[in-house]
């Protein structure tokens, strides 16, 4: 089983590495991933090992408890983990600054006078100036430092405990460095008192000039400032998860015993009839049983266009109902809802580690002990070189403080968390850090045909009546014949006839010939439909229609012949049509340098027709479901990292066997479970965006690691005094603390840039078609007498302008709008009484100029 734990006390990647090492030693633990970013741990283990795992963490010097317990604690306090961390860091920061500012002024005021000529208050001169006031001067600094030490005592508690466990971490470096400064300062107070008492003012003067209380205070205050900024940034990295959690409704209205009852959403059971009114969020997943509406699913799928819903359609928890009223039957509740699964996948992705992160962890595991050794060697070396103890101590403290590996530990997890969050906002669920890293190096993409490249169901593509026969006449006879047929293309013909509002005629004496066709009496006349062999069998001569049928077959379409009273009346061709975005997606894969291969069980002729039509480099046809994974292996054996994109049960082995499996969200649960990346929308362009996001995230991680190592590689030699003999360069502990804090903040801020990632893809043509379909569904079902209007608009320059205008118009009740950017106009369908002035006002409020509003016939 897999279980998530909350881990307390971690401060750097050395901490997370120590926890991982300790937990991996527990018998029965199969895998463990510790996330420094979320202070969490995901453990896969066998048997009842929960308490053993918690003990292992505690033995490593940290705390742990199950995540569900942590959630209850957070909910009882009314805050989440990140906000609690930020609040605690803010309190420490305020107290630290409140005492650090007077401490620094007391320690440095004479320098302010020397450097800037600032006046010194008389009481400062009387109380603190002069060697005779040395004990008062030093003791006051120590008293101002004590509150700073107290509020930041966590560094010492964790740091010395980790040191005692022989697993030193970032807190160990801070604790040792600042403790050395404080200890020397206390020694200096005693030395000053002794020297003044014995009249040795030279020794007292020397000790006064080398107090390190302000250095200790500065180290703790600046590191706390960095921790506070880091906590704020961490909170932003988890915004995607937080927003999703907040989307879930707290209550639901269900029908029980004939009455509507509002209950907590946790009490909704599978099979309950749930009532949804206009504007409400849908509480659980289910199937519509009554009513129609449009539902905004953008929060879950990333699809900006509301989806029409009618009886039989699926609805998803946390999506927003439009203006309609409907009821649905609950099918997935609690942790089984789509929203809950998305949140779980995102949390697991945030807790998982990419291989590049594991490299950083290995470095961190030895980094801190090496730094402590460098600090000791540098201190001893400068003492042996004849420098003063104060100089050598300053060198040692600076090495310890600037080397804190916070940035190294945060470099990868923050980028993964932000990258997966960015993907989730666009309907792309990336299950793990491994998948995110692997996707950026994909060289070959293998596409399943049915349901991935194509829509997955046949549609009528050509209607070719014979001379003297109208299209309506041909379609009416075809619909009449196919109404009782079970042929796969019959549904396509019936759907097409329904769209054209053509009714079937009465049928008698219906006969079906398996593999050939059907025949019946239609309106008293013998009619037949089928393939060429069936027509020849009936003695019907196709004439020129045979050549036309062969051409249609070469294009990957299936032609059907129709005859009446032994005379051919026409051809109807149907095909599983290519999705509108497939061509663009394939082109963009090739622009990215990725080879595209189509894998299908269809016959070679159909596969070749689609390959040529879409410009795909290679097509592998007539592949049995069990052989798809073998084809993936053959491509991998040629040395190319491969991604498989599919949606069906037969794609699951291939998805699991590929370096990266990508499941179309409209596919089966088995395919989605087998995949590494799930596309919530049925759009191949999202696969392109997933790979681009992967590349952007990995580029960001490499930048972060560079800066994390850069600070240490440059900072440690300077802090150790290697450049002092030649250039007299040294690094004071205060500057070292500032540099260390800045490096962590820099890394987190750089990762947050991924929140603004944009793929640069063109808007999907499918969106426009879906919008038209939704408008038509809603108006047809509700029986509205719709009105169409054209608004001419000035000022639109780009896709963002188009988006703003569409959003403004669609926000009006009873308005569905599509904007034509090139034509500088918007076509609106009104299903309610909306005045022209209201439409114009909406456009003006969006920042554009409505020129005219015309009614479209």
C-alpha positions, -999 to 999 in steps of 0.1 A, spaced: 0 0 0 10 36 -4 7 61 24 15 98 28 32 111 60 39 146 72 75 151 83 85 178 107 119 194 114 134 192 79 153 222 66 174 211 37 181 183 13 205 167 38 175 163 61 153 147 34 182 124 24 186 113 61 149 106 65 149 85 32 179 65 43 163 57 77 129 47 63 144 25 36 160 3 63 125 -7 76 116 -42 65 87 -43 41 93 -8 27 95 -10 -11 100 27 -19 101 61 -2 101 96 -16 106 126 8 96 160 -4 114 189 12 91 213 -5 59 200 10 75 185 41 59 152 32 69 116 26 52 90 3 60 55 13 50 22 -4 52 -7 20 38 -42 27 21 -52 60 14 -31 90 45 -9 91 31 25 99 45 28 134 78 13 124 81 40 97 73 68 122 99 54 146 125 53 119 119 90 111 121 99 148 154 79 152 167 101 123 160 131 145 127 143 129 90 139 135 63 121 114 26 114 115 1 101 89 -11 128 65 -48 122 72 -41 131 108 -22 162 97 -52 172 75 -75 170 105 -51 192 126 -50 218 98 -87 218 94 -93 222 131 -70 253 130 -86 266 99 -53 268 80 -32 247 57 4 236 62 20 263 41 1 291 57 10 278 91 47 277 82 44 312 68 27 325 99 53 310 122 82 323 101 66 358 101 63 358 139 100 348 142 110 374 117 91 403 134 107 394 168 141 390 153 140 424 135 126 441 166 157 432 185 182 430 157 178 467 147 188 481 181 215 455 184 230 465 151 227 502 160 244 497 193 272 477 178 277 498 147 267 534 157 303 546 161 309 535 125 278 554 113 294 585 130 328 578 113 314 570 79 284 593 75 289 619 103 256 609 119 253 624 155 254 601 185 228 607 213 244 619 245 231 590 266 248 566 242 282 583 248 277 584 285 265 548 289 283 528 262 314 547 250 349 542 263 367 512 276 354 518 311 319 511 299 330 479 281 310 454 302 278 475 299 284 477 261 290 440 257 263 428 281 236 450 265 244 435 231 241 400 247 207 408 262 194 421 229 205 389 213 188 366 237 152 371 223 166 364 188 182 332 200 150 322 217 125 326 188 150 309 165 158 281 189 145 255 164 177 258 144 197 247 175 172 219 185 172 204 151 208 212 141 225 197 172 201 167 172 210 159 136 247 164 145 244 140 174 228 114 150 258 119 127 236 132 99 244 170 100 221 193 80 216 230 72 204 237 107 236 221 120 257 246 101 236 275 114 237 262 149 274 255 150 283 288 133 261 311 154 269 292 186 306 297 180 299 335 177 278 336 208 303 315 228 331 337 218 311 368 227 304 355 262 340 347 266 348 382 256 325 397 283 344 378 310 377 389 294 366 425 293 355 424 330 387 408 341 409 432 321 391 464 334 393 450 369 431 445 366 436 478 348 446 461 315 427 484 292 446 473 261 432 437 264 397 451 272 399 474 240 410 444 219 381 423 231 356 451 226 365 453 189 359 416 184 324 410 198 304 386 176 269 391 191 258 413 161 271 386 137 251 359 154 220 381 154 225 389 118 229 353 108 197 342 125 177 372 114 187 371 77 182 333 75 148 337 91 140 364 65 150 339 38 129 312 54 99 336 55 102 345 18 108 308 11 76 299 30 56 325 10 70 311 -23 63 275 -13 27 285 -6 25 298 -42 39 266 -56 10 246 -41 -17 271 -53 -30 247 -79 -37 220 -53 -51 245 -28 -75 259 -54 -87 224 -64 -93 215 -28 -113 247 -23 -134 240 -53 -151 210 -38 -186 219 -25 -193 213 12 -229 203 8 -252 186 -17 -290 186 -23 -303 150 -27 -337 135 -33 -346 110 -5 -381 97 1 -395 122 -24 -381 152 -6 -350 174 -13 -325 174 16 -293 193 19 -266 171 34 -227 173 38 -211 161 6 -193 133 25 -228 117 31 -237 114 -6 -240 77 -16 -236 60 -49 -271 59 -65 -284 91 -48 -303 115 -71 -286 149 -67 -303 182 -76 -283 210 -92 -296 245 -97 -283 273 -118 -248 286 -107 -242 257 -82 -211 235 -82 -216 198 -88 -208 179 -56 -199 144 -70 -194 126 -103 -225 111 -119 -248 108 -149 -276 133 -158 -311 117 -154 -333 148 -160 -330 183 -174 -304 200 -196 -278 227 -191 -243 238 -199 -215 231 -174 -183 250 -170 -156 223 -167 -126 246 -170 -115 241 -134 -110 203 -139 -104 198 -176 -89 232 -186 -115 234 -213 -127 270 -215 -160 263 -234 -190 252 -213 -201 216 -222 -237 209 -230 -253 183 -207 -284 163 -212 -298 130 -199 -271 103 -202 -241 127 -201 -214 125 -175 -209 154 -150 -178 159 -129 -175 171 -92 -165 207 -87 -176 219 -121 -201 248 -123 -236 245 -136 -248 273 -160 -283 286 -162 -302 252 -165 -316 229 -139 -309 192 -138 -308 161 -117 -281 134 -118 -274 100 -103 -243 99 -82 -218 73 -95 -185 83 -78 -183 98 -44 -156 107 -18 -121 97 -28 -134 82 -61 -144 114 -77 -124 128 -106 -115 159 -86 -102 137 -57 -81 116 -81 -66 147 -97 -56 161 -63 -41 127 -53 -22 125 -86 -8 161 -81 2 154 -45 20 122 -55 37 141 -84 49 168 -60 62 142 -35 80 122 -62 115 128 -73 129 131 -108 162 113 -114 180 147 -115 167 154 -80 181 122 -66 215 133 -79 211 165 -58 201 144 -28 233 123 -31 254 154 -32 236 169 -2 242 137 18 280 143 18 279 181 14 273 191 50 300 169 66 325 182 39 316 218 47 321 213 84 355 197 76 364 227 54 354 252 81 376 234 107 406 231 83 402 268 73 400 279 110 430 258 120 450 268 89 447 305 95 457 300 131 488 282 121 494 309 95 497 334 124 464 351 121 444 361 153 419 337 168 392 363 160 401 363 123 402 325 121 369 322 139 353 347 115 365 326 86 351 293 100 317 309 108 315 324 73 322 290 56 295 273 77 269 299 71 273 305 33 274 267 26 239 259 39 224 237 11 188 251 12 189 262 -25 203 228 -35 174 210 -18 148 233 -32 161 235 -68 142 205 -81 110 200 -60 98 236 -64 101 234 -102 83 200 -103 55 213 -81 50 244 -101 53 225 -134 28 199 -125 5 226 -111 7 245 -144 -1 214 -163 -31 206 -141 -45 241 -147 -45 232 -185 -60 198 -180 -27 179 -182 -21 156 -152 16 145 -148 18 117 -123 54 118 -113 87 137 -114 101 108 -134 75 112 -161 81 150 -162 118 145 -167 114 116 -192 90 136 -214 116 162 -222 139 137 -240 112 120 -261 125 113 -297 96 93 -311 58 96 -305 36 66 -313 0 75 -318 -29 51 -317 -53 59 -345 -89 52 -333 -99 77 -306 -65 95 -306 -59 107 -341 -95 101 -351 -128 108 -333 -133 70 -326 -167 67 -343 -176 68 -380 -193 99 -396 -208 104 -430 -182 121 -452 -196 119 -487 -232 119 -501 -231 111 -538 -266 107 -554 -270 93 -590 -283 114 -618 -319 123 -612 -318 116 -575 -317 143 -549 -295 142 -517 -326 142 -496 -342 113 -515 -310 92 -512 -305 100 -475 -342 92 -467 -340 58 -483 -306 51 -466 -319 61 -432 -350 39 -437 -328 9 -446 -302 14 -419 -327 21 -391 -330 -16 -383 -294 -25 -392 -267 -33 -367 -238 -24 -391 -212 -1 -375 -219 25 -403 -257 25 -397 -254 47 -367 -234 72 -387 -260 74 -414 -288 77 -388 -270 105 -370 -264 124 -402 -301 120 -413 -311 133 -378 -289 164 -382 -305 171 -416 -339 166 -400 -349 138 -424 -373 111 -411 -371 75 -421 -400 59 -441 -419 28 -431 -400 -5 -438 -413 -40 -445 -397 -73 -451 -363 -63 -437 -335 -87 -445 -298 -85 -434 -270 -104 -452 -239 -107 -429 -209 -91 -445 -228 -80 -475 -257 -56 -468 -295 -52 -462 -327 -51 -482 -363 -42 -475 -395 -27 -489 -394 10 -484 -426 28 -492 -436 -2 -511 -405 -4 -533 -376 -30 -530 -345 -12 -519 -310 -24 -509 -278 -12 -494 -244 -28 -491 -210 -33 -506 -201 -39 -543 -203 -77 -540 -238 -74 -527 -248 -52 -556 -234 -77 -581 -252 -105 -563 -285 -87 -568 -277 -80 -605 -274 -43 -600 -247 -27 -623 -228 1 -605 -215 18 -637 -192 48 -630 -200 46 -593 -175 17 -590 -146 40 -598 -158 66 -574 -161 39 -547 -125 28 -553 -113 64 -549 -132 68 -517 -117 35 -504 -82 48 -513 -89 78 -490 -96 55 -461 -134 58 -463 -160 30 -465 -184 34 -494 -220 19 -493 -241 14 -525 -278 21 -524 -303 8 -550 -341 10 -556 -360 -13 -579 -327 -28 -593 -313 7 -601 -284 23 -583 -295 56 -567 -262 66 -551 -232 62 -528 -227 72 -492 -192 71 -477 -184 71 -440 -152 71 -421 -137 76 -386 -128 112 -393 -96 128 -381 -99 152 -352 -96 189 -362 -64 193 -341 -46 162 -351 -29 176 -381 -16 206 -362 -4 184 -333 15 161 -357 31 191 -375 42 206 -341 57 173 -330 78 174 -362 88 210 -356 101 199 -321 123 173 -338 101 143 -327 94 115 -351 56 106 -353 46 69 -359 9 58 -362 1 24 -347 -33 8 -357 -51 -24 -360 -69 -11 -392 -61 -24 -427 -31 -10 -445 -51 9 -471 -70 29 -445 -38 35 -424 -19 46 -455 -47 70 -465 -46 87 -431 -8 87 -430 -6 106 -463 -35 129 -454 -18 140 -422 18 138 -434 28 112 -408 63 97 -415 55 61 -408 24 40 -402 23 4 -387 -10 -12 -396 -29 -45 -388 -13 -47 -354 -31 -69 -329 -37 -54 -294 -13 -78 -277 14 -69 -303 13 -31 -297 37 -33 -267 61 -53 -289 62 -26 -315 70 -1 -288 99 -22 -276 113 -25 -312 114 13 -315 130 16 -280 157 -10 -290 167 14 -318 179 38 -291 150 63 -293 131 73 -261 94 67 -270 61 81 -259 29 62 -266 -4 81 -268 -36 61 -267 -71 58 -252 -83 22 -253 -80 -10 -232 -59 -24 -260 -34 5 -256 -28 -2 -219 2 -26 -223 18 -2 -248 12 28 -225 29 9 -196 58 -2 -218 67 31 -233 92 55 -217 62 79 -212 26 67 -216 1 95 -224 -36 87 -221 -63 107 -237 -87 117 -209 -118 106 -227 -103 70 -228 -109 41 -205 -99 39 -168 -75 11 -176 -56 33 -202 -55 62 -177 -42 40 -149 -14 26 -171 -3 61 -183 23 85 -169 5 116 -182 -33 120 -185 -48 145 -209 -82 155 -195 -93 169 -228 -97 148 -259 -72 169 -278 -39 157 -292 -24 192 -290 -23 188 -252 3 161 -257 25 187 -275 19 211 -246 29 184 -221 62 178 -238 69 215 -240 60 219 -204 84 191 -195 112 208 -214 105 241 -198 105 225 -163 137 207 -168 154 238 -182 142 256 -150 156 228 -128 190 230 -145 190 268 -140 182 263 -103 209 237 -98 234 259 -115 227 288 -92 226 266 -62 260 252 -69 273 285 -82 268 302 -49 286 275 -30 314 271 -56 321 308 -55 312 315 -19 331 288 0 366 297 -14 360 334 -6 346 326 28 376 303 35 400 332 28 417 316 -2 418 351 -19 429 369 12 467 367 6 464 381 -29 435 404 -28 426 408 9 391 394 2 372 381 31 335 374 37 320 385 70 295 361 86 267 387 81 273 389 43 275 351 42 241 348 58 226 373 34 241 355 4 228 321 16 193 334 21 193 351 -12 203 319 -30 172 301 -17 148 329 -25 164 332 -60 159 295 -67 122 295 -56 114 327 -74 130 313 -106 108 282 -103 77 303 -99 82 317 -134 68 284 -146 34 295 -134 33 318 -165 43 290 -189 24 293 -222 27 268 -250 22 292 -278 -2 268 -295 -29 281 -318 -65 279 -306 -82 246 -313 -105 244 -342 -123 218 -322 -133 244 -297 -152 264 -323 -171 233 -334 -178 223 -299 -192 257 -291 -215 255 -321 -227 220 -310 -233 232 -275 -254 261 -286 -274 239 -309 -280 212 -282 -292 237 -257 -315 256 -280 -329 224 -296 -336 207 -262 -351 237 -246 -372 247 -275 -360 283 -276 -366 303 -306 -330 314 -310 -318 347 -326 -284 353 -342 -267 386 -343 -235 399 -357 -215 425 -337 -188 445 -357 -160 453 -333 -129 476 -336 -97 474 -316 -91 436 -315 -55 428 -324 -47 393 -311 -60 361 -296 -60 377 -261 -84 404 -275 -106 377 -290 -106 358 -256 -116 390 -237 -145 398 -259 -158 362 -259 -155 360 -222 -174 393 -217 -203 383 -241 -206 347 -228 -209 361 -193 -243 375 -202 -273 353 -195 -288 338 -226 -258 347 -248 -234 323 -266 -207 341 -287 -180 331 -311 -155 359 -321 -139 361 -356 -106 379 -351 -98 383 -388 -133 395 -396 -134 419 -366 -168 406 -356 -186 384 -331 -215 361 -339 -239 357 -310 -268 333 -305 -294 347 -281 -316 323 -262 -331 351 -241 -342 387 -245 -309 406 -246 -309 442 -260 -284 455 -285 -272 481 -260 -265 453 -234 -243 435 -260 -225 468 -269 -219 476 -232 -203 442 -226 -179 448 -255 -171 483 -243 -165 470 -207 -140 446 -222 -120 475 -236 -131 474 -273 -154 495 -296 -187 480 -308 -195 495 -342 -228 479 -350 -252 451 -341 -271 434 -370 -296 406 -369 -286 375 -389 -313 357 -408 
